[in-house]
Amino acid sequence: MDTELLKRITIDPGIFNGKPIIRRMRFAVTDILDLLSVGVTTNEIIEDFPFLEPDDIKAALCHASLRLKNTLIINAA
């Protein structure tokens, strides 16, 4: 588990009803996962959303993996 990457994922009940988001921005982890699932590359995501960084994409994948493994400890903002 990469704890530094996971610090990029924040959960705030006041933003998107507490859905995991990237660095307190209104960009949900699920948005990144949806884009990747239809074949959009990391570079294309960064081009379309220049406020995102490559580590944000990695963080979203790490978060999703841990959620599926049911091992993620969620810290609310």
Buried (B, 14 or more C-beta within 10 A) or exposed (E): EEEEBBEBBBBBEEBBEEEBBBBEEEBBBBBBBEBBEEEBEBEEBBEEBEEBBEBBBBBBBBBBEBEEEEEBEEEEE
